[in-house]
Structures are given as C-alpha cells and as structure tokens.
Amino acid sequence: MRKKIAIIAFISALVLTGCGNVTQAAQVPEATTAVTTTAEPTTEAATAAEEYKLIGKKAEGSDVLVADLENKTDKEIVSFTVKAETEEEYPENMLEEKDSFAKDEKRTLYYVPKKVSDITYGESDKIATLQYSVKIEFADKTEAVLHNFPFDDIDKLAEIHLEDGIAFIKYTSKSTKEKVDTKKSEEMAAVLPESTEAIHELDPDANNNIDASYVEEPTYAPAQQQAPAAQTPDTGCGSGFATNPDTGCGSGFATNPDTGCGSGFATNPDTGCGSGFATNPDAGCGSGFATNPDAGCGSGFATNPDAGCGSGFATNPDAGCGSGFVTNN
C-alpha cells in the first residue's frame, strides 16, 4: 500500500516537475493584415459635358427652358420655333440663316418664354402648367408640330423622329426613369381638332418678371498682321547710302548718278549695271549684290567702285569689266 502511494507520489512529482518546465508560448499579438483598398479607376473619363451648337441664344435663369436634341428625322430642319399655348402665333425662326439642323446632328435648345404663369381652361378651377408646342419646318417645305413639349421631363437627350408625316420624340423621363415615346399621343393630336377653350393666366404679372438673361458669346477679333518692315535705300547700294548716296556708289553719285555707275544710269539704271538691275540689283552685278555690293563686283566695290571692277569703272563702266558692259552684261 505504501509502495503504491509512493509510486503515485513519485509519478505526481514527475508530472508537476514536467509542467513546471513547460514554457508558455509568448502571446504574440495577432498580426493584422492591413487591407489597402485601391480605388478602381473609373472607366468614364471625367470630362466636361459635350457642347453642341445652339438653337436660340444661350441664356441662364430659373425660367429658361433647355433641352438637348438630336435630329433623327432623316431630313434637314431649316426652321425651329417654340410657342406657349397662350400665344396665337409662332415666333420667328430660332435657327440662324443658312445654319440648318442637319440629319443626326445634336444641338442644345435654349428657350426664354414670354409666358410663365400657371393657367386654367374655360371655367375650370383646375390649375395646369403652361404647355409649349414646337413647330419644325424641313428643307422640302413640309412642316410638323411637337405638342406639349416636355422641357422639364427630358433627361439628357431627346431624339426627334418623323414617320408618316408625324413628328414625335423619344427620351428618358427624369421623373420615372423610363423610356418615353410620344408617337401615339402625337398621332391623336393630329386627328383631334384644336381646343377652342379660353385659357386664363392665374398670374399675368409673372410674365413681366421672367428670370432669364442672355449669355454673351465670346467674339474673336481677327489677328492683326504686322506691316512688313520698310526697306531702306541702303539695300543694294551699300551701307550709309540712305544718308550719304556717295557711300557705296562712288564719289559724286549724290549730285550726278552717272558718276560711278556709268553713263546713262541716271535715266536708266540698267545702263551700265546690266539688264534687269532696275528691278533686281543682283542682275548684271552678281548674286548677292542687292544686300552686299562687294558681292559679285569684287571686294571694296562698296566704297570704291574702281576696286574689283577695274580702274576707271567709276567714269567708264566698260573699263575694267570689259568692252560692251554698258550695253550688254
């Protein structure tokens, strides 16, 4: 019994001793993997909104009506006008002369209304928002009307279509985000007689305080061309000729042009210097003479015509340059 107890005690001691020698693993804090979120590059380039040619004049203000349109009628539109239902006649064409709305072209319509008041029809108390109609004329002289044009409901772009003489538009609605096609309503408008009900404006004074102002388009002045630099008489006759004609052409030239350039030079510059000299100094005297008299006639000619062309050239061009120089170079 004692032996068993001793064995048990011995085993217990060994177990305790072994446990005492076990080193606990250091509690290392769990490494947190930092996840770096990199923003995905957007595929859509952040560019300014595309600008189209205009229908009407660019304006800004809370009452200005704006819509981007695309001509999908397969026809050229030459006239575009907008009319409020309180107006009797369509106003003038909003397209500039010879600036037609081409097929498949996109444009931005700016319309400044003359009427902005809410209305009622006939004796009704029901308030309605003022509606606008658009009349378009094509190059083939045919016309079409877009009724109840939804300025405030067009999201981004409206396409103008034409089928069987009926004009209509397709667009995405701002309010419902759904595709809208006005063909059926335009077909109904085409067969129904126009309403003769009187239209009453609830606040006619609103039309005297329309919030709109036209935006001045930048004008570009034509680039001014610099006048060519005036050529001085020194060109072709030597430095200083402008103030002293004797310089470069020979002593006495100022009072007698024949001196130094040959007999007859005073009345005919070609005489003595060669055919064509009058219009081109290089002719007859050598290439480069026009800018440097020494060129072609010899070094020093600019200050002393005898130098380079031969002694006596100043008084007799034939001398030194060869017999017949005066008449034939």
VOBA-1610 file (N, C-alpha, C; in pm, whole numbers, padded with zeros to 5 digits, always signed):
BEGIN
Met+00083-00119+00000Met+00000+00000+00000Met+00087+00124+00000Arg+00185+00120+00092Arg+00277+00234+00097Arg+00353+00246-00033Lys+00384+00130-00093Lys+00460+00131-00217Lys+00376+00197-00327Lys+00249+00161-00331Lys+00161+00220-00432Lys+00149+00370-00412Ile+00138+00407-00284Ile+00125+00550-00254Ile+00252+00622-00297Ala+00369+00556-00271Ala+00497+00617-00306Ala+00508+00630-00456Ile+00462+00528-00529Ile+00470+00531-00676Ile+00382+00643-00729Ile+00262+00651-00670Ile+00169+00757-00714Ile+00227+00894-00686Ala+00290+00907-00566Ala+00351+01035-00529Ala+00464+01069-00621Phe+00543+00963-00659Phe+00657+00984-00747Phe+00611+01029-00885Ile+00507+00962-00934Ile+00453+00997-01068Ile+00398+01139-01066Ser+00328+01172-00956Ser+00271+01307-00944Ser+00380+01412-00945Ala+00489+01381-00876Ala+00601+01475-00870Ala+00659+01496-01009Leu+00674+01383-01083Leu+00727+01394-01220Leu+00637+01481-01308Val+00506+01458-01292Val+00410+01537-01373Val+00420+01683-01340Leu+00427+01712-01205Leu+00436+01852-01164Leu+00564+01916-01212Thr+00671+01838-01201Thr+00801+01891-01244Thr+00800+01919-01393Gly+00742+01826-01470Gly+00735+01844-01617Gly+00653+01966-01652Cys+00544+01986-01584Cys+00459+02101-01613Cys+00531+02229-01582Gly+00613+02221-01474Gly+00684+02343-01436Gly+00786+02383-01538Asn+00837+02283-01614Asn+00939+02315-01714Asn+00881+02356-01848Val+00751+02349-01865Val+00688+02386-01992Val+00684+02538-02001Thr+00745+02592-02106Thr+00745+02738-02126Thr+00627+02774-02213Gln+00545+02863-02161Gln+00428+02904-02238Gln+00473+02987-02359Ala+00407+02964-02470Ala+00440+03042-02589Ala+00405+03187-02563Ala+00496+03271-02600Ala+00471+03414-02579Ala+00347+03454-02657Gln+00268+03531-02591Gln+00144+03574-02656Gln+00176+03688-02753Val+00198+03646-02876Val+00227+03746-02980Val+00095+03797-03034Pro+00078+03924-03034Pro-00049+03977-03088Pro-00068+03935-03233Glu-00187+03899-03263Glu-00216+03854-03398Glu-00186+03966-03497Ala-00112+03924-03598Ala-00078+04023-03699Ala-00202+04058-03780Thr-00231+04185-03781Thr-00348+04230-03858Thr-00302+04266-03998Thr-00361+04202-04091Thr-00326+04230-04231Thr-00402+04353-04277Ala-00326+04459-04298Ala-00392+04584-04340Ala-00431+04570-04486Val-00558+04582-04510Val-00607+04571-04647Val-00615+04712-04705Thr-00533+04734-04803Thr-00533+04865-04868Thr-00631+04862-04983Thr-00728+04944-04969Thr-00831+04948-05074Thr-00792+05052-05176Thr-00766+05005-05295Thr-00730+05096-05402Thr-00852+05123-05486Ala-00878+05250-05502Ala-00997+05286-05579Ala-00981+05242-05723Glu-01083+05175-05771Glu-01081+05130-05909Glu-01087+05252-06001Pro-01002+05254-06101Pro-01009+05370-06192Pro-01141+05370-06265Thr-01202+05485-06270Thr-01332+05494-06338Thr-01311+05486-06487Thr-01396+05409-06550Thr-01384+05394-06695Thr-01436+05518-06766Glu-01524+05590-06698Glu-01579+05709-06760Glu-01486+05825-06734Ala-01435+05885-06836Ala-01345+05998-06820Ala-01424+06116-06766Ala-01360+06182-06668Ala-01426+06298-06608Ala-01403+06419-06696Thr-01478+06425-06802Thr-01464+06535-06896Thr-01585+06625-06889Ala-01566+06744-06933Ala-01676+06839-06931Ala-01784+06791-07026Ala-01906+06831-06996Ala-02018+06790-07080Ala-01996+06840-07222Glu-02034+06753-07316Glu-02014+06789-07456Glu-02100+06909-07492Glu-02042+07001-07563Glu-02116+07120-07602Glu-02160+07107-07748Tyr-02288+07138-07772Tyr-02344+07130-07907Tyr-02369+07271-07960Lys-02392+07278-08089Lys-02436+07404-08148Lys-02573+07438-08090Leu-02611+07565-08098Leu-02732+07610-08030Leu-02850+07626-08124Ile-02968+07611-08065Ile-03093+07657-08124Ile-03141+07768-08032Gly-03152+07889-08083Gly-03180+08003-07997Gly-03051+08060-07941Lys-03064+08154-07849Lys-02949+08217-07788Lys-02929+08165-07647Lys-02803+08142-07611Lys-02772+08088-07479Lys-02818+08185-07371Ala-02886+08131-07270Ala-02938+08214-07160Ala-02931+08136-07030Glu-02945+08209-06920Glu-02946+08145-06788Glu-03050+08213-06700Gly-03102+08135-06603Gly-03207+08186-06515Gly-03307+08075-06486Ser-03385+08092-06381Ser-03477+07985-06339Ser-03590+07961-06438Asp-03622+08059-06522Asp-03732+08042-06617Asp-03685+07997-06755Val-03556+07985-06774Val-03503+07943-06905Val-03526+07794-06924Leu-03577+07755-07040Leu-03603+07615-07071Leu-03494+07564-07166Val-03431+07451-07127Val-03316+07399-07202Val-03339+07251-07230Ala-03302+07209-07351Ala-03313+07066-07385Ala-03211+07034-07493Asp-03146+06918-07478Asp-03055+06867-07581Asp-03135+06781-07677Leu-03120+06807-07806Leu-03200+06739-07907Leu-03111+06676-08014Glu-03160+06567-08074Glu-03091+06503-08185Glu-03190+06484-08299Asn-03150+06526-08417Asn-03237+06517-08535Asn-03226+06377-08596Lys-03328+06294-08570Lys-03334+06158-08625Lys-03446+06146-08728Thr-03482+06257-08791Thr-03593+06256-08887Thr-03550+06217-09027Asp-03419+06205-09050Asp-03364+06180-09184Asp-03391+06296-09279Lys-03421+06411-09222Lys-03442+06532-09302Lys-03366+06649-09239Glu-03339+06746-09321Glu-03273+06867-09275Glu-03377+06965-09223Ile-03362+07010-09098Ile-03457+07104-09039Ile-03405+07246-09062Val-03488+07330-09128Val-03445+07465-09162Val-03512+07572-09075Ser-03619+07532-09003Ser-03687+07627-08915Ser-03731+07557-08788Phe-03715+07626-08674Phe-03747+07567-08543Phe-03802+07680-08456Thr-03928+07668-08414Thr-03989+07772-08330Thr-04067+07709-08216Val-04077+07783-08105Val-04148+07737-07986Val-04255+07840-07951Lys-04375+07791-07916Lys-04488+07879-07884Lys-04558+07832-07758Ala-04584+07925-07666Ala-04666+07893-07550Ala-04811+07886-07593Glu-04893+07807-07524Glu-05031+07790-07567Glu-05115+07917-07546Thr-05061+08014-07474Thr-05130+08142-07460Thr-05100+08236-07577Glu-05005+08198-07661Glu-04971+08280-07777Glu-05048+08234-07899Glu-05082+08329-07986Glu-05160+08296-08105Glu-05071+08254-08220Glu-04957+08316-08236Glu-04869+08289-08349Glu-04735+08235-08302Tyr-04675+08154-08388Tyr-04538+08108-08360Tyr-04441+08224-08384Pro-04343+08240-08298Pro-04247+08349-08317Pro-04150+08318-08431Glu-04048+08400-08445Glu-03954+08386-08556Glu-03866+08262-08541Asn-03807+08224-08651Asn-03720+08107-08657Asn-03602+08123-08559Met-03575+08018-08481Met-03466+08022-08383Met-03334+07974-08440Leu-03337+07926-08564Leu-03213+07886-08631Leu-03159+08004-08711Glu-03029+08020-08707Glu-02967+08126-08785Glu-02981+08094-08934Glu-02982+08199-09016Glu-02992+08181-09160Glu-02874+08096-09210Lys-02904+08002-09297Lys-02805+07910-09356Lys-02735+07826-09249Asp-02805+07803-09138Asp-02749+07717-09032Asp-02853+07611-08997Ser-02884+07525-09091Ser-02988+07426-09071Ser-02945+07319-08971Phe-03046+07256-08910Phe-03029+07147-08813Phe-03016+07019-08894Ala-02893+06972-08914Ala-02866+06862-09006Ala-02912+06727-08951Lys-02923+06630-09041Lys-02959+06493-09001Lys-02855+06436-08906Asp-02903+06373-08799Asp-02819+06308-08698Asp-02733+06406-08618Glu-02759+06534-08634Glu-02684+06634-08556Glu-02749+06652-08419Lys-02666+06686-08320Lys-02716+06715-08185Lys-02700+06864-08158Arg-02803+06921-08096Arg-02800+07064-08063Arg-02863+07086-07926Thr-02832+07202-07869Thr-02892+07242-07741Thr-02991+07355-07767Leu-03115+07333-07723Leu-03220+07434-07739Leu-03227+07522-07614Tyr-03218+07652-07634Tyr-03239+07749-07526Tyr-03364+07830-07561Tyr-03464+07821-07473Tyr-03588+07893-07498Tyr-03621+07980-07377Val-03632+08110-07403Val-03672+08204-07298Val-03820+08234-07320Pro-03908+08184-07233Pro-04052+08200-07255Pro-04099+08344-07231Lys-04206+08377-07301Lys-04270+08507-07277Lys-04382+08492-07174Lys-04427+08368-07156Lys-04536+08339-07063Lys-04491+08232-06964Val-04508+08257-06835Val-04468+08158-06735Val-04575+08130-06630Ser-04689+08199-06639Ser-04793+08182-06538Ser-04864+08049-06552Asp-04907+07991-06439Asp-04995+07874-06444Asp-05130+07919-06502Ile-05208+07823-06552Ile-05331+07859-06623Ile-05447+07769-06583Thr-05566+07810-06625Thr-05686+07726-06618Thr-05753+07732-06754Tyr-05831+07626-06786Tyr-05901+07620-06914Tyr-06049+07645-06893Gly-06107+07733-06975Gly-06251+07759-06967Gly-06293+07805-06828Glu-06398+07739-06775Glu-06449+07774-06642Glu-06393+07682-06535Ser-06298+07599-06571Ser-06243+07502-06477Ser-06159+07572-06369Asp-06160+07514-06250Asp-06075+07564-06142Asp-05945+07486-06133Lys-05932+07387-06220Lys-05814+07303-06215Lys-05693+07377-06272Ile-05590+07385-06191Ile-05470+07457-06232Ile-05382+07366-06316Ala-05334+07418-06425Ala-05246+07342-06514Ala-05119+07423-06540Thr-05013+07349-06573Thr-04888+07416-06608Thr-04893+07454-06755Leu-04843+07571-06785Leu-04843+07619-06922Leu-04766+07523-07012Gln-04824+07489-07127Gln-04761+07396-07219Gln-04704+07471-07340Tyr-04607+07406-07405Tyr-04541+07466-07522Tyr-04544+07368-07639Ser-04557+07424-07757Ser-04552+07344-07880Ser-04431+07387-07963Val-04376+07292-08036Val-04260+07319-08121Val-04300+07291-08266Lys-04281+07391-08352Lys-04308+07371-08494Lys-04175+07365-08569Ile-04158+07260-08648Ile-04036+07245-08725Ile-04070+07240-08874Glu-03984+07301-08953Glu-04000+07301-09098Glu-03878+07238-09160Phe-03901+07152-09259Phe-03792+07079-09323Phe-03751+07147-09454Ala-03637+07103-09505Ala-03585+07161-09628Ala-03677+07138-09747Asp-03761+07033-09740Asp-03855+07006-09850Asp-03986+07082-09835Lys-03988+07182-09743Lys-04102+07271-09720Lys-04217+07207-09643Thr-04203+07083-09597Thr-04307+07022-09514Thr-04287+07067-09369Glu-04396+07057-09291Glu-04393+07102-09151Glu-04446+06994-09059Ala-04412+07005-08931Ala-04464+06914-08829Ala-04463+06987-08696Val-04548+06942-08604Val-04559+07006-08473Val-04540+06903-08362Leu-04462+06937-08263Leu-04446+06856-08142Leu-04529+06923-08033His-04635+06855-07987His-04727+06913-07890His-04681+06884-07747Asn-04718+06975-07656Asn-04688+06957-07513Asn-04543+06914-07491Phe-04454+06993-07543Phe-04312+06958-07539Phe-04265+06951-07393Pro-04211+06836-07350Pro-04180+06814-07207Pro-04042+06866-07165Phe-04024+06996-07168Phe-03893+07054-07133Phe-03840+07001-06999Asp-03927+07001-06898Asp-03882+06969-06761Asp-03864+06819-06736Asp-03905+06735-06830Asp-03901+06591-06803Asp-03795+06518-06887Ile-03727+06589-06974Ile-03628+06524-07061Ile-03497+06506-06985Asp-03454+06381-06978Asp-03327+06351-06911Asp-03219+06336-07017Lys-03125+06426-07018Lys-03008+06425-07108Lys-03040+06461-07252Leu-03110+06373-07326Leu-03124+06396-07469Leu-03258+06344-07520Ala-03319+06420-07610Ala-03442+06377-07674Ala-03417+06365-07824Glu-03464+06254-07882Glu-03449+06232-08026Glu-03578+06272-08096Ile-03563+06352-08202Ile-03680+06391-08282Ile-03692+06294-08400His-03809+06230-08411His-03831+06132-08517His-03946+06181-08607Leu-03955+06120-08725Leu-04061+06153-08819Leu-04103+06026-08893Glu-04232+05991-08880Glu-04286+05874-08951Glu-04425+05907-09004Asp-04445+05884-09133Asp-04575+05909-09197Asp-04622+06053-09173Gly-04528+06146-09175Gly-04563+06286-09159Gly-04588+06329-09015Ile-04576+06237-08920Ile-04599+06267-08778Ile-04463+06279-08708Ala-04440+06393-08647Ala-04316+06413-08570Ala-04343+06376-08425Phe-04245+06311-08362Phe-04257+06273-08221Phe-04116+06264-08163Ile-04108+06249-08033Ile-03977+06242-07968Ile-03966+06117-07881Lys-03843+06073-07863Lys-03811+05963-07772Lys-03709+06015-07672Tyr-03734+05984-07545Tyr-03642+06032-07441Tyr-03661+05950-07315Thr-03572+05970-07219Thr-03585+05907-07087Thr-03643+06010-06990Ser-03745+05969-06917Ser-03813+06060-06826Ser-03730+06084-06700Lys-03718+06209-06661Lys-03648+06242-06537Lys-03724+06188-06416Ser-03855+06196-06423Ser-03937+06160-06306Ser-03951+06010-06287Thr-03972+05937-06396Thr-03996+05792-06384Thr-03875+05708-06422Lys-03775+05771-06488Lys-03655+05700-06536Lys-03689+05596-06643Glu-03806+05608-06702Glu-03847+05513-06805Glu-03838+05578-06943Lys-03830+05491-07046Lys-03826+05540-07182Lys-03965+05590-07223Val-03968+05703-07291Val-04094+05762-07334Val-04092+05779-07485Asp-04203+05743-07549Asp-04220+05759-07693Asp-04353+05831-07714Thr-04349+05951-07772Thr-04472+06031-07785Thr-04545+06008-07917Lys-04510+05905-07989Lys-04572+05885-08121Lys-04723+05872-08113Lys-04775+05791-08022Lys-04919+05770-08013Lys-04993+05898-07977Ser-04939+05972-07883Ser-05006+06097-07844Ser-05003+06199-07957Glu-04895+06199-08036Glu-04887+06291-08149Glu-04984+06248-08260Glu-05002+06118-08278Glu-05099+06070-08377Glu-05241+06112-08338Met-05271+06107-08208Met-05403+06151-08161Met-05420+06301-08178Ala-05314+06376-08148Ala-05321+06522-08162Ala-05343+06563-08307Ala-05293+06479-08399Ala-05305+06513-08541Ala-05449+06500-08592Val-05528+06411-08531Val-05666+06390-08579Val-05769+06466-08497Leu-05734+06508-08376Leu-05828+06582-08292Leu-05828+06729-08331Pro-05945+06792-08328Pro-05949+06936-08357Pro-05882+07015-08243Glu-05826+07128-08279Glu-05760+07211-08176Glu-05865+07266-08080Ser-05829+07270-07951Ser-05922+07319-07849Ser-05946+07468-07867Thr-06073+07505-07848Thr-06109+07647-07857Thr-06139+07705-07720Glu-06111+07626-07616Glu-06138+07675-07480Glu-06049+07795-07447Ala-06107+07889-07378Ala-06030+08006-07338Ala-05928+07966-07231Ile-05811+08027-07239Ile-05705+08000-07142Ile-05687+08123-07054His-05691+08101-06924His-05677+08212-06830His-05549+08197-06750Glu-05470+08302-06750Glu-05346+08301-06671Glu-05379+08339-06526Leu-05327+08263-06433Leu-05354+08290-06293Leu-05277+08412-06245Asp-05157+08434-06299Asp-05076+08547-06254Asp-05010+08613-06376Pro-05085+08693-06451Pro-05030+08755-06571Pro-04906+08840-06542Asp-04897+08893-06419Asp-04780+08976-06386Asp-04650+08895-06384Ala-04663+08762-06372Ala-04543+08678-06370Ala-04466+08693-06499Asn-04538+08723-06608Asn-04473+08735-06738Asn-04393+08864-06752Asn-04407+08953-06658Asn-04328+09076-06660Asn-04201+09063-06577Asn-04186+08950-06512Asn-04070+08930-06424Asn-04004+08795-06451Ile-03979+08768-06577Ile-03918+08640-06615Ile-03770+08642-06576Asp-03730+08535-06504Asp-03591+08524-06460Asp-03508+08461-06571Ala-03451+08546-06653Ala-03367+08497-06764Ala-03278+08610-06811Ser-03157+08574-06846Ser-03064+08672-06904Ser-02979+08600-07008Tyr-02958+08668-07118Tyr-02880+08607-07226Tyr-02732+08613-07194Val-02663+08509-07237Val-02519+08498-07213Val-02447+08543-07339Glu-02358+08640-07322Glu-02284+08691-07437Glu-02182+08586-07481Glu-02189+08552-07608Glu-02092+08460-07664Glu-01962+08535-07691Pro-01845+08473-07665Pro-01718+08542-07689Pro-01699+08572-07837Thr-01646+08692-07864Thr-01615+08729-08002Thr-01464+08736-08016Tyr-01419+08694-08129Tyr-01275+08688-08153Tyr-01238+08785-08265Ala-01153+08883-08232Ala-01108+08979-08332Ala-01007+08911-08424Pro-01013+08942-08553Pro-00916+08880-08645Pro-00774+08921-08609Ala-00685+08827-08624Ala-00545+08854-08591Ala-00491+08964-08680Gln-00426+09060-08619Gln-00370+09171-08694Gln-00236+09131-08753Gln-00223+09158-08881Gln-00099+09125-08949Gln-00003+09242-08937Gln+00119+09208-08904Gln+00220+09311-08892Gln+00260+09360-09030Ala+00270+09493-09041Ala+00313+09551-09168Ala+00458+09515-09193Pro+00490+09484-09318Pro+00630+09450-09347Pro+00722+09567-09317Ala+00837+09534-09268Ala+00933+09639-09234Ala+00974+09715-09360Ala+00972+09845-09346Ala+01009+09929-09460Ala+01155+09907-09497Gln+01176+09887-09626Gln+01313+09868-09672Gln+01379+10004-09691Thr+01500+10010-09649Thr+01574+10136-09660Thr+01651+10140-09790Pro+01681+10262-09837Pro+01758+10274-09961Pro+01897+10213-09953Asp+01939+10174-09829Asp+02071+10112-09820Asp+02075+09978-09892Thr+01956+09913-09906Thr+01954+09781-09967Thr+02002+09789-10111Gly+02112+09725-10140Gly+02162+09719-10277Gly+02259+09828-10315Cys+02266+09933-10234Cys+02355+10044-10268Cys+02468+10061-10170Gly+02466+09984-10064Gly+02576+09991-09969Gly+02538+10061-09841Ser+02602+10024-09731Ser+02574+10082-09601Ser+02597+10233-09603Gly+02499+10307-09551Gly+02513+10452-09544Gly+02451+10525-09660Phe+02406+10454-09764Phe+02351+10521-09882Phe+02233+10610-09847Ala+02151+10567-09744Ala+02032+10644-09709Ala+02065+10786-09666Thr+02177+10803-09595Thr+02215+10938-09550Thr+02320+11002-09640Asn+02397+10917-09709Asn+02500+10971-09799Asn+02510+10885-09923Pro+02443+10927-10032Pro+02442+10844-10153Pro+02579+10816-10210Asp+02674+10903-10177Asp+02808+10878-10230Asp+02867+10750-10172Thr+02823+10715-10051Thr+02877+10596-09986Thr+02830+10472-10059Gly+02924+10396-10112Gly+02892+10270-10177Gly+02875+10280-10326Cys+02838+10397-10377Cys+02819+10408-10522Cys+02925+10497-10587Gly+03007+10558-10506Gly+03116+10635-10563Gly+03101+10784-10537Ser+03213+10850-10526Ser+03214+10993-10500Ser+03146+11068-10613Gly+03056+11160-10576Gly+02987+11240-10675Gly+02853+11183-10716Phe+02821+11060-10675Phe+02693+10999-10714Phe+02575+11083-10668Ala+02588+11149-10548Ala+02478+11225-10492Ala+02431+11335-10586Thr+02525+11398-10655Thr+02488+11508-10745Thr+02478+11463-10889Asn+02549+11354-10923Asn+02547+11305-11061Asn+02547+11153-11058Pro+02427+11090-11069Pro+02419+10944-11059Pro+02504+10871-11162Asp+02530+10939-11275Asp+02613+10872-11374Asp+02753+10846-11319Thr+02796+10930-11225Thr+02929+10913-11170Thr+02935+10784-11088Gly+03020+10692-11127Gly+03040+10569-11052Gly+02959+10453-11101Cys+02841+10481-11164Cys+02758+10370-11211Cys+02750+10363-11362Gly+02804+10461-11426Gly+02809+10455-11572Gly+02719+10556-11638Ser+02756+10594-11754Ser+02683+10693-11831Ser+02542+10644-11860Gly+02445+10734-11832Gly+02306+10699-11859Gly+02235+10635-11742Phe+02308+10602-11636Phe+02246+10537-11520Phe+02136+10623-11461Ala+02152+10757-11466Ala+02056+10848-11404Ala+01917+10831-11461Thr+01908+10806-11591Thr+01776+10791-11654Thr+01738+10644-11672Asn+01835+10555-11679Asn+01808+10412-11698Asn+01906+10330-11616Pro+01865+10286-11495Pro+01959+10213-11408Pro+02018+10088-11473Asp+01946+10032-11573Asp+02002+09914-11639Asp+02130+09949-11714Thr+02138+10074-11758Thr+02254+10116-11834Thr+02377+10117-11744Gly+02474+10042-11778Gly+02599+10042-11703Gly+02605+09932-11599Cys+02489+09893-11544Cys+02491+09789-11440Cys+02432+09658-11489Gly+02371+09659-11604Gly+02321+09535-11660Gly+02170+09529-11668Ser+02121+09455-11765Ser+01977+09441-11786Ser+01911+09379-11662Gly+01804+09445-11616Gly+01731+09395-11500Gly+01775+09454-11368Phe+01884+09530-11371Phe+01934+09587-11246Phe+01830+09677-11180Ala+01747+09746-11260Ala+01649+09840-11205Ala+01552+09771-11109Thr+01513+09646-11143Thr+01418+09575-11056Thr+01487+09474-10966Asn+01605+09428-11007Asn+01679+09331-10927Asn+01827+09362-10933Pro+01882+09430-10832Pro+02023+09471-10835Pro+02119+09355-10856Asp+02074+09232-10819Asp+02164+09120-10841Asp+02189+09095-10990Ala+02088+09133-11071Ala+02102+09110-11215Ala+02210+09200-11271Gly+02308+09144-11335Gly+02413+09221-11401Gly+02534+09246-11316Cys+02513+09250-11182Cys+02626+09278-11094Cys+02667+09156-11012Gly+02588+09052-11018Gly+02626+08930-10948Gly+02534+08900-10832Ser+02516+08771-10803Ser+02430+08727-10694Ser+02478+08783-10561Gly+02386+08840-10486Gly+02420+08893-10355Gly+02450+09041-10355Phe+02461+09101-10475Phe+02492+09244-10481Phe+02387+09327-10409Ala+02258+09282-10413Ala+02149+09360-10354Ala+02171+09385-10206Thr+02227+09287-10135Thr+02249+09304-09992Thr+02393+09342-09960Asn+02484+09307-10052Asn+02625+09340-10030Asn+02689+09376-10164Pro+02707+09506-10190Pro+02761+09547-10321Pro+02896+09485-10354Asp+02972+09449-10249Asp+03101+09386-10277Asp+03084+09251-10344Ala+02969+09183-10314Ala+02946+09051-10370Ala+02919+09062-10519Gly+02998+08992-10597Gly+02974+08989-10741Gly+03056+09091-10816Cys+03089+09205-10752Cys+03166+09309-10820Cys+03308+09320-10766Gly+03332+09248-10658Gly+03469+09247-10605Gly+03479+09318-10473Ser+03573+09273-10392Ser+03594+09330-10260Ser+03630+09478-10270Gly+03560+09559-10191Gly+03588+09700-10188Gly+03503+09783-10280Phe+03423+09718-10366Phe+03339+09794-10459Phe+03246+09889-10387Ala+03199+09849-10267Ala+03102+09931-10195Ala+03154+10070-10165Thr+03283+10078-10133Thr+03340+10210-10101Thr+03415+10270-10219Asn+03464+10185-10312Asn+03537+10236-10429Asn+03503+10151-10550Pro+03410+10199-10635Pro+03368+10117-10749Pro+03482+10071-10838Asp+03592+10152-10841Asp+03705+10108-10923Asp+03766+09979-10869Ala+03756+09959-10736Ala+03815+09840-10674Ala+03733+09718-10712Gly+03799+09620-10768Gly+03734+09494-10801Gly+03679+09490-10942Cys+03635+09606-10994Cys+03581+09605-11130Cys+03680+09664-11230Gly+03786+09719-11177Gly+03889+09770-11267Gly+03901+09920-11261Ser+04020+09965-11280Ser+04046+10109-11278Ser+03965+10179-11386Gly+03900+10287-11349Gly+03824+10366-11445Gly+03678+10326-11453Phe+03635+10222-11383Phe+03495+10181-11390Phe+03401+10293-11348Ala+03445+10375-11249Ala+03357+10481-11199Ala+03317+10578-11308Thr+03408+10607-11399Thr+03375+10701-11506Thr+03339+10631-11635Asn+03388+10503-11653Asn+03358+10429-11775Asn+03337+10282-11740Pro+03210+10241-11728Pro+03182+10103-11688Pro+03247+09998-11776Asp+03270+10035-11904Asp+03336+09937-11991Asp+03478+09909-11944Ala+03536+10010-11881Ala+03674+09994-11836Ala+03679+09898-11719Gly+03757+09796-11730Gly+03777+09702-11619Gly+03680+09586-11621Cys+03558+09608-11668Cys+03461+09500-11672Cys+03444+09443-11811Gly+03502+09511-11907Gly+03500+09456-12041Gly+03423+09544-12137Ser+03471+09548-12257Ser+03407+09629-12358Ser+03263+09580-12382Gly+03171+09677-12384Gly+03031+09641-12408Gly+02952+09619-12283Phe+03013+09631-12165Phe+02940+09610-12039Phe+02820+09701-12028Val+02836+09825-12074Val+02728+09922-12061Val+02603+09876-12132Thr+02619+09817-12251Thr+02501+09775-12328Thr+02470+09628-12315Asn+02572+09548-12280Asn+02549+09405-12272Asn+02636+09345-12163Asn+02569+09293-12056Asn+02643+09236-11945Asn+02655+09085-11959
//
